[in-house]
Amino acid sequence: MIELATSDDRYPRALRDLRRPPDPLWVDGDLDALDGPAIAIVGTRRMTGYGERIARELALACAAAGVVVVSGLAQGIDSAAHRGALDGGGRTVAVLGESIAMFHATVRGRRRPLVPRIRDHGALLSEYAAPFSAKAWMFAQRNATIAALASVVVVVEAGERSGALITAENARTLGRRLYAVPGPLGSAASVGTNALIASGIGQALVSADQLLRAVDRTQGPAAASPSDPVLDALRDGPLGLDELARRLRVSGPTLSARVAAHLVRGALVTLPDGRLRRAT
């Protein structure tokens, strides 16, 4: 566990945009995950199957592009986003609404296995010292931290009073790019996202590629995409999934997740015989 004061050179630069940056900040994991391009993917705890799929696909695309996924590790959309980033071999940051020690002690269900994975491939963050347990007022502050850490914020699904709308408002205040995923008319899980689009506060997100282009714009022309082993292995021509796994020395499930991320982005295409090739 690392404690960072705002005076520490390692303190995340993005959080200095907040009027009152959390001081101190507790971090459990890799500090490097707090710098560089990041996208926040947030939404309702009561997600639909549609929302879960979109959150996962967006996170997979971020992983393939080397973009960190930031969310709040709540049930629903947040957890789906963290899981997608990890399954795609990427990094993710979870901003908690309570102390890290208390979260470790109380987290249950499908979120529990995510905790060590996030710590190993990203970081858990909190602005609350042990033994603070979650209180309603803490989550509004947590949502501001999520918005500040990212250059782009995406609301996947949100009900009429969803906390994700607080994150969206923080994104607007901080000048972050804000996107909302359009949902079916009449769906309670999409009332908030559709309202963001209708009001012009958030821009409709229609593809993962649109999202990643937005990150490129916020990073400026000097930003460089990191080398990706999957794309590098296909540089000389198409390969089947089994051959690609042998060359990269990775398991089938891990490779499948990474390939899925590239397919979502449009960086890979599947040939009629099942082999994969680079799109460009």
Backbone bond lengths (Angstrom), bond angles and torsions (degrees), N, CA, C in turn:
res aa  C-N    CA-C-N  psi(-1)  N-CA   C-N-CA  omega(-1)  CA-C   N-CA-C  phi
1 M - - - 1.463 - - 1.534 109.44 -
2 I 1.314 116.61 131.64 1.461 121.95 -178.85 1.527 108.70 -116.68
3 E 1.317 116.48 134.80 1.456 121.78 176.07 1.521 108.65 -106.78
4 L 1.333 116.04 123.98 1.461 121.16 -177.28 1.518 110.64 -117.23
5 A 1.308 116.72 123.95 1.459 121.72 171.01 1.524 108.43 -89.79
6 T 1.321 117.13 160.29 1.464 119.66 179.38 1.526 111.64 -63.32
7 S 1.315 117.49 -20.88 1.463 121.18 179.11 1.528 112.37 -79.76
8 D 1.342 116.89 -9.44 1.462 121.68 -178.64 1.525 109.63 -76.81
9 D 1.328 117.30 134.02 1.462 121.04 179.23 1.525 112.16 -62.17
10 R 1.317 117.03 -21.75 1.472 121.05 -178.84 1.533 112.32 -85.17
11 Y 1.307 117.27 -5.36 1.463 120.95 -179.24 1.541 109.71 -62.30
12 P 1.343 118.14 134.83 1.474 120.37 -176.91 1.530 112.29 -56.91
13 R 1.309 116.17 124.06 1.466 120.76 -178.05 1.520 112.04 -61.51
14 A 1.321 116.11 -36.73 1.469 119.68 -176.29 1.525 112.02 -61.78
15 L 1.330 117.71 -30.52 1.460 120.12 -177.78 1.521 112.40 -73.29
16 R 1.303 117.13 -15.36 1.469 119.91 178.43 1.531 111.39 -70.48
17 D 1.337 117.46 -10.95 1.459 120.83 175.81 1.528 111.67 -74.24
18 L 1.326 116.57 -16.81 1.463 119.76 178.49 1.525 110.35 -72.96
19 R 1.311 116.40 147.39 1.458 119.62 178.51 1.529 110.51 -63.69
20 R 1.327 115.44 -36.32 1.467 120.46 176.09 1.528 108.56 -130.42
21 P 1.323 117.38 84.78 1.475 120.01 179.22 1.532 109.97 -60.17
22 P 1.324 117.49 141.59 1.467 119.81 178.76 1.532 110.74 -59.56
23 D 1.315 115.73 127.64 1.470 120.84 -175.82 1.528 109.08 -144.47
24 P 1.346 117.01 107.49 1.454 126.99 4.57 1.530 111.82 -86.59
25 L 1.329 114.13 177.64 1.460 123.08 176.73 1.523 107.27 -121.35
26 W 1.324 117.06 132.75 1.462 120.77 177.76 1.525 109.39 -102.29
27 V 1.325 114.91 134.72 1.467 121.53 -176.60 1.521 109.65 -129.21
28 D 1.325 115.59 130.09 1.462 121.83 174.11 1.522 107.11 -120.13
29 G 1.342 116.10 99.14 1.453 119.72 -178.44 1.508 111.66 143.46
30 D 1.329 115.99 -148.31 1.455 123.54 -172.82 1.536 110.59 -95.35
31 L 1.309 116.48 116.35 1.467 120.46 179.96 1.528 112.03 -63.67
32 D 1.328 117.60 -27.55 1.468 120.09 -179.43 1.526 112.07 -63.09
33 A 1.337 116.34 -23.30 1.469 119.43 179.52 1.528 111.96 -69.40
34 L 1.338 116.89 -12.06 1.459 120.96 -177.56 1.518 113.00 -91.52
35 D 1.317 116.89 -2.92 1.459 121.15 177.10 1.524 109.68 -117.20
36 G 1.295 116.65 158.40 1.456 120.28 179.30 1.515 111.42 92.60
37 P 1.342 117.38 -179.02 1.466 121.55 -175.33 1.523 112.19 -64.69
38 A 1.326 116.51 136.78 1.466 121.62 -179.60 1.516 110.08 -145.87
39 I 1.324 115.72 144.67 1.461 123.73 176.19 1.519 108.17 -122.11
40 A 1.324 117.01 132.18 1.461 121.19 174.03 1.525 108.82 -93.33
41 I 1.321 116.10 127.83 1.462 122.63 176.74 1.526 107.01 -119.19
42 V 1.323 116.91 114.90 1.463 121.22 -173.76 1.520 110.37 -134.35
43 G 1.322 114.55 167.28 1.453 118.11 178.13 1.513 112.27 170.63
44 T 1.311 115.39 -170.61 1.445 123.25 -173.82 1.521 112.70 -68.93
45 R 1.336 114.95 152.71 1.466 120.40 171.53 1.525 110.31 -72.97
46 R 1.329 116.67 -26.73 1.465 121.41 -177.23 1.526 109.78 -97.60
47 M 1.303 115.33 62.11 1.464 119.88 -175.59 1.527 111.39 -74.17
48 T 1.311 114.67 156.45 1.464 121.52 172.25 1.525 108.60 -95.38
49 G 1.328 115.92 172.56 1.462 119.72 175.65 1.516 111.40 -60.67
50 Y 1.319 116.76 -35.73 1.465 121.95 177.09 1.520 110.37 -61.90
51 G 1.334 116.40 -47.95 1.461 119.88 -179.36 1.510 112.13 -63.08
52 E 1.325 116.97 -40.85 1.468 120.65 179.21 1.529 110.59 -61.20
53 R 1.334 116.00 -43.42 1.470 119.54 -179.54 1.528 111.01 -64.34
54 I 1.316 117.63 -44.21 1.462 120.53 -178.79 1.524 111.00 -65.44
55 A 1.329 117.26 -44.30 1.468 120.17 179.27 1.521 110.49 -59.77
56 R 1.312 116.43 -42.66 1.463 120.47 -179.72 1.533 111.06 -65.62
57 E 1.325 116.74 -45.30 1.462 119.94 -177.81 1.528 111.20 -64.60
58 L 1.314 117.18 -40.66 1.466 119.97 178.29 1.526 110.74 -64.58
59 A 1.340 116.60 -41.65 1.464 120.33 179.51 1.523 111.29 -67.01
60 L 1.317 117.29 -38.40 1.468 120.87 176.77 1.527 110.32 -61.34
61 A 1.327 116.10 -41.76 1.464 120.06 179.13 1.526 110.81 -64.58
62 C 1.326 116.76 -40.04 1.468 120.29 176.55 1.523 110.45 -61.32
63 A 1.332 116.04 -44.43 1.466 120.17 179.96 1.523 110.86 -59.06
64 A 1.318 116.49 -44.46 1.458 120.32 -179.14 1.520 112.30 -64.67
65 A 1.328 116.63 -28.42 1.466 121.32 -178.33 1.525 112.85 -92.19
66 G 1.335 117.19 -0.40 1.455 120.25 -178.73 1.515 113.83 75.88
67 V 1.329 116.70 22.02 1.463 121.95 179.65 1.526 109.55 -98.41
68 V 1.308 117.54 131.95 1.460 122.28 -179.96 1.526 110.00 -74.10
69 V 1.327 116.11 137.91 1.467 122.07 176.24 1.521 108.55 -98.91
70 V 1.330 116.19 125.24 1.465 122.47 178.44 1.520 108.72 -110.22
71 S 1.333 116.77 134.93 1.462 120.35 174.52 1.522 108.54 -158.43
72 G 1.344 116.33 -170.83 1.454 120.58 -171.13 1.512 115.85 -109.13
73 L 1.337 118.19 5.15 1.462 124.29 178.52 1.526 113.16 53.78
74 A 1.332 115.68 29.71 1.465 119.35 170.38 1.521 108.63 -81.93
75 Q 1.314 116.75 167.66 1.453 119.52 173.65 1.527 108.88 -63.22
76 G 1.320 116.90 156.71 1.446 120.77 175.77 1.518 113.35 91.58
77 I 1.333 116.40 -134.32 1.461 122.28 -173.27 1.528 111.28 -58.81
78 D 1.325 118.05 -42.74 1.469 120.39 -178.29 1.519 110.87 -56.38
79 S 1.324 116.66 -51.20 1.468 120.42 -178.22 1.524 111.36 -64.49
80 A 1.333 117.01 -37.68 1.467 120.10 178.03 1.523 110.72 -61.97
81 A 1.334 116.68 -38.20 1.466 120.64 178.95 1.527 111.20 -67.57
82 H 1.329 117.18 -46.04 1.463 119.68 177.40 1.530 110.64 -59.57
83 R 1.319 116.21 -44.90 1.463 121.00 -177.25 1.532 110.47 -63.46
84 G 1.322 117.01 -42.13 1.457 120.20 179.64 1.518 111.98 -62.68
85 A 1.329 117.12 -42.71 1.464 120.68 178.81 1.526 111.11 -61.84
86 L 1.328 116.82 -43.33 1.460 120.85 -179.29 1.521 111.54 -68.83
87 D 1.328 117.10 -42.42 1.461 120.44 179.40 1.523 111.26 -63.97
88 G 1.325 116.37 -26.91 1.454 120.60 178.72 1.524 113.28 -86.79
89 G 1.330 117.26 5.08 1.459 120.66 179.46 1.514 113.32 78.17
90 G 1.344 117.54 18.50 1.456 120.46 -178.63 1.513 112.78 -100.71
91 R 1.324 115.64 -169.58 1.463 121.88 -179.56 1.525 109.76 -113.49
92 T 1.332 115.01 151.70 1.450 119.35 -178.25 1.518 110.30 -147.74
93 V 1.327 116.04 148.99 1.465 122.97 -178.94 1.525 108.15 -122.01
94 A 1.334 115.83 127.75 1.456 121.81 178.47 1.522 109.46 -107.93
95 V 1.326 116.71 121.21 1.458 122.13 179.02 1.535 107.42 -100.45
96 L 1.310 116.54 118.30 1.459 121.73 -171.40 1.523 111.66 -95.73
97 G 1.329 115.41 151.77 1.455 121.49 177.06 1.510 112.60 -97.33
98 E 1.307 117.36 24.53 1.459 124.47 177.24 1.525 107.79 -159.53
99 S 1.320 118.02 178.68 1.462 119.75 179.92 1.528 110.02 -68.11
100 I 1.317 116.08 150.96 1.461 120.55 -179.85 1.522 110.34 -62.68
101 A 1.322 117.69 -41.13 1.460 121.02 -179.73 1.518 111.24 -61.27
102 M 1.333 117.28 -43.54 1.460 120.19 179.84 1.521 111.17 -67.12
103 F 1.333 116.71 -38.68 1.466 119.64 178.20 1.521 110.26 -62.40
104 H 1.334 117.60 -46.09 1.462 120.98 177.79 1.524 111.02 -55.88
105 A 1.318 116.27 -38.99 1.469 120.75 -174.91 1.520 113.41 -75.95
106 T 1.324 118.14 -25.51 1.466 120.30 -170.63 1.528 115.12 -115.42
107 V 1.322 119.56 -16.31 1.465 120.54 -174.64 1.532 110.54 -63.51
108 R 1.311 116.07 138.23 1.462 121.86 -177.97 1.532 109.91 -136.45
109 G 1.320 115.50 176.80 1.455 122.00 173.35 1.520 113.86 69.62
110 R 1.322 114.96 -148.77 1.471 120.92 -174.68 1.517 112.51 -67.94
111 R 1.332 117.34 -18.61 1.467 118.79 -179.65 1.525 112.55 -77.06
112 R 1.316 116.92 -26.73 1.468 119.67 -173.96 1.539 112.96 -58.74
113 P 1.348 119.90 -46.56 1.468 119.16 179.14 1.529 113.48 -65.13
114 L 1.330 117.02 -18.33 1.462 119.64 179.68 1.527 112.22 -72.81
115 V 1.329 116.90 -27.10 1.466 120.30 -171.78 1.525 112.86 -60.03
116 P 1.346 120.56 -53.96 1.469 118.43 179.04 1.524 113.17 -65.27
117 R 1.325 117.16 -30.50 1.472 119.89 178.35 1.523 110.58 -66.65
118 I 1.330 116.29 -42.14 1.468 119.88 178.54 1.525 110.06 -65.02
119 R 1.307 116.81 -42.12 1.464 120.47 -179.70 1.522 111.12 -62.26
120 D 1.343 116.92 -37.05 1.464 121.19 -178.81 1.517 113.01 -79.52
121 H 1.329 117.03 -23.13 1.473 120.82 -175.89 1.527 110.32 -130.17
122 G 1.299 116.47 43.59 1.454 121.43 -179.01 1.510 109.84 156.08
123 A 1.322 116.76 -133.69 1.463 119.00 -177.79 1.517 111.64 -162.33
124 L 1.328 114.61 151.92 1.457 123.51 168.38 1.525 107.06 -101.81
125 L 1.329 117.51 134.39 1.464 122.54 -177.57 1.531 110.37 -123.61
126 S 1.321 115.38 146.53 1.456 120.01 171.02 1.519 109.36 -153.63
127 E 1.313 115.43 147.80 1.465 120.07 173.82 1.523 110.81 -101.48
128 Y 1.346 116.29 11.01 1.459 121.46 -176.92 1.523 110.77 -116.47
129 A 1.307 115.94 132.55 1.461 121.50 179.50 1.525 109.86 -80.75
130 A 1.337 115.74 154.10 1.463 120.16 173.38 1.524 108.03 -62.85
131 P 1.333 118.69 143.92 1.479 126.97 6.30 1.523 112.57 -105.62
132 F 1.336 120.00 39.06 1.455 122.46 -176.79 1.533 110.97 -58.37
133 S 1.322 116.64 124.03 1.459 121.48 173.37 1.522 108.62 -98.92
134 A 1.319 115.33 166.23 1.463 120.21 -172.31 1.518 112.55 -65.70
135 K 1.321 115.63 133.29 1.466 123.76 172.37 1.531 107.22 -128.45
136 A 1.318 116.68 153.75 1.461 120.63 -174.31 1.524 112.48 -55.36
137 W 1.330 118.00 -41.05 1.458 121.06 -175.48 1.533 112.10 -68.27
138 M 1.333 117.13 -22.10 1.467 119.95 -178.22 1.522 112.18 -68.54
139 F 1.326 116.94 -30.19 1.461 119.37 -173.15 1.528 112.31 -72.91
140 A 1.327 117.38 -29.79 1.467 118.88 176.02 1.523 110.19 -64.32
141 Q 1.327 117.40 -41.22 1.462 120.68 177.23 1.522 110.54 -67.56
142 R 1.345 115.98 -40.34 1.469 120.46 177.31 1.526 110.84 -58.61
143 N 1.335 116.92 -40.14 1.466 120.64 -178.65 1.524 111.80 -65.55
144 A 1.324 116.78 -33.92 1.466 120.08 176.75 1.525 110.62 -65.99
145 T 1.318 116.74 -38.36 1.468 120.85 178.20 1.522 110.85 -65.77
146 I 1.329 116.63 -40.78 1.469 120.36 177.34 1.522 110.05 -58.95
147 A 1.317 117.24 -48.45 1.468 121.48 -178.42 1.523 111.22 -62.13
148 A 1.330 116.72 -39.51 1.462 120.13 -176.95 1.516 112.11 -69.01
149 L 1.320 117.97 -35.64 1.465 121.18 -176.71 1.525 112.99 -68.23
150 A 1.332 117.08 -23.08 1.468 121.32 -174.57 1.525 111.29 -103.31
151 S 1.314 115.43 150.68 1.466 119.35 172.52 1.527 110.72 -87.14
152 V 1.341 115.91 -20.03 1.462 122.28 178.94 1.521 108.01 -137.36
153 V 1.324 116.65 137.22 1.464 122.21 178.77 1.525 109.19 -119.27
154 V 1.335 116.01 132.71 1.459 121.77 179.02 1.523 109.34 -121.31
155 V 1.326 116.78 126.00 1.455 121.49 172.04 1.529 106.76 -100.66
156 V 1.324 116.75 116.18 1.471 120.71 -174.83 1.523 110.62 -84.15
157 E 1.317 116.86 -54.08 1.462 121.80 174.90 1.528 107.68 -139.53
158 A 1.310 117.08 141.42 1.465 121.20 178.47 1.513 109.58 -155.34
159 G 1.307 115.86 129.66 1.452 120.51 174.85 1.523 110.62 -74.64
160 E 1.313 115.06 -177.18 1.465 120.38 -175.09 1.522 112.25 -61.33
161 R 1.337 117.97 -32.31 1.464 121.77 -178.03 1.514 111.46 -121.39
162 S 1.283 118.02 27.61 1.464 122.17 -177.07 1.524 111.75 -65.00
163 G 1.329 116.21 143.34 1.459 120.80 174.93 1.513 112.49 -63.09
164 A 1.337 116.60 -22.47 1.461 119.71 178.22 1.525 111.58 -62.07
165 L 1.314 117.05 -25.48 1.459 120.37 177.80 1.528 111.27 -70.63
166 I 1.335 116.71 -26.37 1.466 120.50 173.34 1.529 109.37 -67.70
167 T 1.327 116.25 -41.97 1.467 120.19 175.64 1.521 110.31 -60.47
168 A 1.324 116.72 -41.34 1.462 120.98 178.56 1.521 111.29 -61.56
169 E 1.323 117.47 -42.69 1.456 121.00 179.10 1.527 110.87 -65.14
170 N 1.318 116.74 -39.14 1.467 119.85 175.85 1.523 111.11 -63.50
171 A 1.324 116.45 -39.91 1.464 120.33 178.36 1.527 110.19 -60.62
172 R 1.338 116.20 -43.36 1.459 120.20 179.52 1.528 110.56 -63.19
173 T 1.312 116.68 -45.00 1.463 121.21 -179.02 1.531 111.68 -62.34
174 L 1.330 115.78 -37.62 1.463 120.96 -177.38 1.528 112.96 -83.13
175 G 1.319 116.74 -5.41 1.454 119.85 -179.33 1.513 114.11 78.50
176 R 1.348 116.68 21.95 1.462 120.06 176.31 1.527 109.33 -81.70
177 R 1.327 116.43 150.85 1.463 119.44 174.14 1.522 108.82 -68.07
178 L 1.321 116.20 133.57 1.456 120.94 -175.93 1.521 110.38 -122.31
179 Y 1.328 114.97 127.50 1.456 121.82 177.76 1.520 109.69 -123.84
180 A 1.319 115.52 151.98 1.461 121.99 174.31 1.524 108.21 -133.60
181 V 1.314 115.47 141.23 1.465 120.81 -179.54 1.529 108.63 -87.51
182 P 1.325 118.95 121.12 1.467 120.25 178.84 1.524 110.89 -61.47
183 G 1.321 116.53 140.59 1.461 120.76 178.80 1.511 111.26 -122.92
184 P 1.329 116.61 170.05 1.471 120.64 -179.72 1.527 111.47 -61.25
185 L 1.304 116.48 139.74 1.464 120.77 176.06 1.526 109.49 -60.28
186 G 1.300 115.86 132.88 1.458 120.38 179.06 1.514 114.09 90.46
187 S 1.331 118.07 -9.06 1.461 120.47 178.89 1.528 109.44 -76.83
188 A 1.343 116.95 122.96 1.461 120.64 -179.66 1.516 111.76 -61.00
189 A 1.331 117.03 -29.26 1.457 121.16 -178.31 1.523 112.72 -75.93
190 S 1.329 117.51 -11.29 1.461 120.49 -177.46 1.522 113.66 -118.18
191 V 1.317 117.39 6.50 1.462 119.84 179.38 1.528 110.65 -58.44
192 G 1.324 116.77 -44.70 1.461 121.12 -178.01 1.507 113.38 -68.51
193 T 1.332 117.37 -42.71 1.463 120.30 -179.15 1.526 110.77 -68.01
194 N 1.314 116.81 -42.24 1.463 119.23 178.49 1.523 111.43 -64.00
195 A 1.337 116.65 -34.14 1.466 120.19 177.89 1.524 111.02 -68.59
196 L 1.333 117.65 -37.13 1.463 120.89 176.69 1.530 110.66 -60.06
197 I 1.318 115.52 -41.60 1.468 120.22 -179.44 1.525 110.40 -70.57
198 A 1.327 116.20 -45.81 1.469 120.44 -177.05 1.528 111.57 -62.51
199 S 1.326 116.75 -34.64 1.467 120.51 -178.04 1.526 112.32 -81.16
200 G 1.332 116.66 -12.08 1.457 120.17 -177.79 1.518 113.46 84.00
201 I 1.329 117.39 1.39 1.468 120.04 178.38 1.519 110.62 -69.64
202 G 1.328 116.01 -41.57 1.461 121.28 178.35 1.517 110.96 -116.74
203 Q 1.310 115.96 147.68 1.464 121.03 177.72 1.521 109.42 -90.63
204 A 1.318 117.62 141.46 1.460 121.25 179.28 1.526 110.09 -65.98
205 L 1.320 116.14 129.50 1.460 121.55 177.35 1.521 108.53 -99.19
206 V 1.322 116.26 121.86 1.459 119.88 -175.72 1.520 113.48 -117.26
207 S 1.339 118.21 -5.64 1.464 120.03 178.02 1.515 110.28 -161.41
208 A 1.336 115.32 156.30 1.464 120.47 176.03 1.522 110.66 -66.14
209 D 1.310 116.59 -35.06 1.462 119.98 -179.46 1.525 111.31 -63.76
210 Q 1.332 116.92 -38.72 1.467 121.25 176.07 1.527 110.37 -58.23
211 L 1.326 116.08 -40.77 1.459 121.58 -179.61 1.523 111.18 -65.40
212 L 1.318 116.70 -45.90 1.467 120.14 -177.63 1.526 111.61 -69.32
213 R 1.325 117.35 -31.23 1.463 119.24 174.76 1.528 110.46 -65.45
214 A 1.332 116.46 -35.13 1.466 120.21 177.87 1.520 110.95 -64.17
215 V 1.334 116.72 -38.22 1.472 120.25 177.14 1.513 110.21 -64.54
216 D 1.324 117.13 -43.11 1.461 120.61 178.43 1.523 111.01 -57.67
217 R 1.334 116.52 -40.14 1.468 119.92 -179.14 1.522 111.42 -66.86
218 T 1.340 116.86 -37.72 1.462 118.86 -179.47 1.517 112.12 -72.73
219 Q 1.346 117.06 -25.85 1.464 119.92 -178.77 1.528 112.42 -84.79
220 G 1.337 116.66 -18.77 1.461 119.41 178.43 1.521 112.10 89.14
221 P 1.324 117.15 171.00 1.459 121.56 -174.30 1.512 114.09 -67.16
222 A 1.313 118.37 -18.57 1.461 119.25 -176.62 1.514 112.44 -81.84
223 A 1.336 117.75 -11.12 1.450 119.78 -177.90 1.516 110.47 -65.33
224 A 1.314 116.38 136.68 1.460 121.09 -178.44 1.522 109.44 -119.58
225 S 1.331 117.29 138.13 1.448 121.27 177.67 1.517 109.75 -78.11
226 P 1.359 117.79 133.21 1.445 119.55 179.90 1.525 111.19 -68.64
227 S 1.328 115.34 155.30 1.457 120.65 177.82 1.516 109.12 -65.48
228 D 1.330 117.52 138.94 1.458 121.59 179.82 1.524 109.01 -116.84
229 P 1.343 118.21 126.60 1.470 120.27 -175.06 1.521 113.49 -63.79
230 V 1.336 118.04 -33.72 1.460 120.06 179.45 1.526 110.43 -65.23
231 L 1.329 116.67 -49.31 1.462 120.48 -179.58 1.527 110.87 -66.56
232 D 1.333 116.96 -36.51 1.466 120.18 178.77 1.525 110.77 -63.67
233 A 1.342 117.09 -39.65 1.471 120.75 -178.20 1.521 111.74 -67.01
234 L 1.347 117.16 -24.28 1.464 121.03 -179.05 1.520 112.64 -97.20
235 R 1.311 116.06 8.68 1.468 120.09 -177.30 1.531 112.45 -61.15
236 D 1.342 116.12 -35.24 1.477 120.03 -175.68 1.523 113.25 -92.04
237 G 1.326 117.88 -0.36 1.449 119.25 177.42 1.516 112.74 146.28
238 P 1.352 117.20 172.33 1.467 121.46 -176.48 1.528 112.02 -66.66
239 L 1.329 115.49 152.09 1.463 122.51 176.45 1.520 109.19 -141.88
240 G 1.335 115.57 151.69 1.449 120.62 171.48 1.521 110.29 -77.03
241 L 1.323 116.48 163.13 1.461 120.95 -176.85 1.526 111.56 -62.09
242 D 1.331 117.54 -41.15 1.472 120.64 -178.93 1.522 111.04 -64.39
243 E 1.325 116.83 -45.08 1.467 120.41 179.63 1.524 110.37 -64.81
244 L 1.319 116.71 -39.20 1.467 120.86 179.02 1.530 110.16 -63.49
245 A 1.334 117.09 -41.29 1.470 121.04 178.54 1.520 111.13 -62.97
246 R 1.338 116.71 -40.25 1.473 119.64 178.73 1.515 111.50 -64.83
247 R 1.310 116.51 -42.46 1.465 119.41 -178.78 1.522 112.27 -66.20
248 L 1.324 115.71 -37.60 1.467 119.57 -177.83 1.524 112.73 -88.32
249 R 1.349 116.15 -11.60 1.471 121.34 -179.52 1.523 111.61 57.65
250 V 1.326 114.97 48.42 1.461 120.60 176.73 1.524 108.53 -126.67
251 S 1.326 115.62 161.04 1.461 120.46 179.78 1.522 110.97 -73.49
252 G 1.330 115.07 158.38 1.456 119.81 179.33 1.517 114.33 -58.15
253 P 1.366 119.37 -48.68 1.464 120.23 -179.94 1.526 113.17 -61.18
254 T 1.340 116.70 -40.11 1.462 119.61 179.18 1.517 110.90 -64.20
255 L 1.334 115.96 -44.60 1.462 119.73 -179.86 1.527 110.69 -65.96
256 S 1.325 117.28 -39.98 1.465 120.19 -179.34 1.521 111.30 -59.37
257 A 1.336 116.44 -39.75 1.466 120.08 178.65 1.520 110.98 -65.41
258 R 1.332 116.57 -42.00 1.462 119.30 179.92 1.525 111.24 -66.69
259 V 1.340 115.76 -41.28 1.464 119.87 178.34 1.530 109.99 -63.40
260 A 1.331 116.66 -41.98 1.467 119.89 178.85 1.520 111.20 -58.65
261 A 1.335 116.32 -38.82 1.465 120.07 178.94 1.524 110.72 -62.86
262 H 1.328 117.05 -42.77 1.465 120.39 179.95 1.527 111.65 -69.36
263 L 1.334 116.78 -33.81 1.464 119.52 177.39 1.526 110.76 -66.94
264 V 1.343 116.35 -40.27 1.465 120.41 177.26 1.519 110.40 -60.84
265 R 1.322 116.55 -42.16 1.467 121.29 -179.57 1.516 112.80 -70.45
266 G 1.328 116.12 -22.35 1.462 119.70 -173.97 1.509 112.69 88.17
267 A 1.353 117.86 12.17 1.465 121.17 -179.97 1.522 111.80 -80.20
268 L 1.345 116.86 -20.91 1.464 122.32 177.72 1.520 109.77 -125.99
269 V 1.319 115.36 153.64 1.461 120.86 172.30 1.521 108.52 -130.70
270 T 1.323 115.99 151.44 1.460 121.78 178.28 1.523 109.10 -98.50
271 L 1.325 116.72 126.56 1.461 121.80 178.68 1.524 110.42 -79.71
272 P 1.339 118.80 162.86 1.472 121.23 -179.19 1.525 113.72 -56.25
273 D 1.340 117.28 -29.81 1.470 119.71 179.94 1.532 112.93 -86.34
274 G 1.351 117.33 5.34 1.447 120.49 176.43 1.514 114.14 94.61
275 R 1.336 117.88 -11.47 1.463 119.20 179.44 1.528 109.84 -73.82
276 L 1.318 114.15 161.96 1.472 121.32 -179.40 1.515 110.17 -109.93
277 R 1.315 115.37 143.22 1.463 119.30 173.56 1.526 109.29 -141.20
278 R 1.333 114.42 157.86 1.458 119.60 177.21 1.522 110.47 -67.74
279 A 1.307 116.36 145.43 1.468 120.36 -178.66 1.518 110.85 -73.75
280 T 1.336 117.15 -28.28 1.463 120.14 179.93 1.502 110.01 -130.66
